[in-house]
Amino acid sequence: DKGKEIDQYLQKAAQNGYAGSVLVAQKGNVILQKGYGLADQENKRVQTAQTFFSVGSITKQFTGAAILK
């Protein structure tokens, strides 16, 4: 199924340094919710689906797009 395919791809990506959390839904149903790689390399803390991220100033792009729209 699609969730397993995506999971396998992201596991390989994590072996090559990818780190992040993923939520994939299809027609309102969650098919994959998982973390990959390390959230904190220094302390070897793994990434989970519940890992919090600091969004920093990335929200400026969304605000600008909303204003333009």
Helices and strands as residue ranges (DSSP letters): H 2-15, E 20-26, E 29-36, E 38-40, E 45-46, G 56-58, H 59-68
